[in-house]
Every structure is written in C-alpha cells, then in structure tokens.
Amino acid sequence: MKIYQYRRIRNLIEREPDLFEGLDTLTTKRAIEWLPGHMSIFNRFMSEALNAKKAGYQRYSARAIWHYLRHLHQIDPDTRDLKLTNVVTPVVARIAMKLDPRLEGLFLLRCHGGRT
C-alpha cells in the first residue's frame, strides 16, 4: 500500500486551484485543516478505494468507504475517540481521484449540497 504524506496533498491543492470548485468554501477549509492530523485515515481511504476499483467497480460511493472506516475506528479501543465527520468526504474523494489516476471517475462528484 502506498503511503501518502500531507505535503503531497498540499502540493496538489496548490497546483489544482479548481479542485474543489462547487464545494462550500468553509467545508473545504475545514476538511483541509483536518487532513494533516489524520493521514492514516486518508491512506486507509485510498486503500479501500483501490480495493473497490480492483473488485471491478467503475463507480463507487466515497461515503460508503467513509462509513466503513468510521465503523472500524469505533470498534477499535485505540481509535474510538477519532471523529470521522462526513464534511470531509467530498474533499477526500476529489483528492483521491487526482492523486491516483486509477481512481479517476470512481466517485460521482456533487456540488452545492448534493445537486450534480
């Protein structure tokens, strides 16, 4: 499994100013601030997204992966206190698809509160 560092994500965000176009600015800011302290969760998200792709899915739900990760963290006593808020999911999905070309198009991107 490839391990991503936050520096790489930060560089991606700087190179791709339109990456979060259509998303709420405050939500995007909160998600980007959340990421540096939670890279292990981001890396697990990437791993699960690649697993979905390898299983043959052309489209998959970023939110489904997020709920699965939330479940794993809630049953593990060492990570039970981590908060995996839904607001970061759209940002994480966009970053994931840009970081790894194999994930391009895997997640349906929605803007403006769920409208496509």
N, C-alpha and C positions, 0 to 999 in steps of 0.2 A: 504494500500500500504506500502510495506517495504521500509524504507529509508536507503540507503547505505551511509556510510561515506568513505571519501577518504582513511583513514587508512586501511580499509578492502581491498580496491583495491591495495594499496601499498603492503600489506602483500601477497596478491595473486600473484602479479608480482614477488616478491622475492621468493615465493615457486615454481613458474612455469616459470623457465628461458626460456623455449622454446615456451611460449605462443604466441609470435609474430614472430616466425620463418617464414621466407619467405617474411616478410614485410620490406619495406625500413627502415633502421635504423633511419635516420633523421626524417622521417614522424612519426615513432613510438615515438621518443623522444619528438617531438612537441606535439603529442596527450597526452602523459603522463603529460607533463608540463601544458597543457590546462585544464586537468581534475579537479585539486583541486579547482579552482575558478568557476567551472561550474557543481557542483554536482547536482544542481536542474535539470539541463538538462539531466544529466546522469540518474537520478532517473525517470524522465519522460520517457526517452527512455526505461528503464526497464519495466515500467508500460505498455507502448504501445506494447512492445514485448510480454509481458504476455497476453495482450488482443488479440493479433493475435493468439497466441497459444490456448487460450480459445475458440476462434472462429473456431478452428478446423484446422488451417494451420499447416502442418508438415514442410513446408519451407516458409520463408517469406523474404522480402528484408529489410535489415538494412538501406539501402539508402532510401527506401520509408518512413520508420519511420522518418529518419533524415529530409527529405523534409517536412514532415508533421509538425515536431517540428519547423522547420525554418519558415514555414507559420504562425504557432501560435505566434511565437515570433515577427514576422514582423508586425502583425496586432495589437499587444498589445503595446500601447504607452510606458509602463513601461519597456519593454524588447526589443524594436525596435532596439536599438543600439548594441545588442549582435550579435556577429559574429559566426554563426554555420558553420564552414568550413567543407568541405567534407573529408579533410585528416584525421580527427579523426574517421570517421565511421568504418573502418576496425578494429581499436584498440578497440573501444567501443563494437563492435559486439563480438569480442573474449572474452573480459572481461565479458560481459553479460552472455554468454553461460557457462563460468566457474563459475560465481558466483551463478547462479540459475540452478540446474540440469533440471528443467522443460524446459529450453530453449536450452538444448543440441541438436545440429544439426539443429536448426531452420534457421540459416543463412549459406549460402554457403560461404565457406572461399576461397578467391582468394589470390594469391601471385604474385609477380613480375609483377605489372602493369596490373592486370586483368586476367592473364592466370591462369588456375586452375592446 
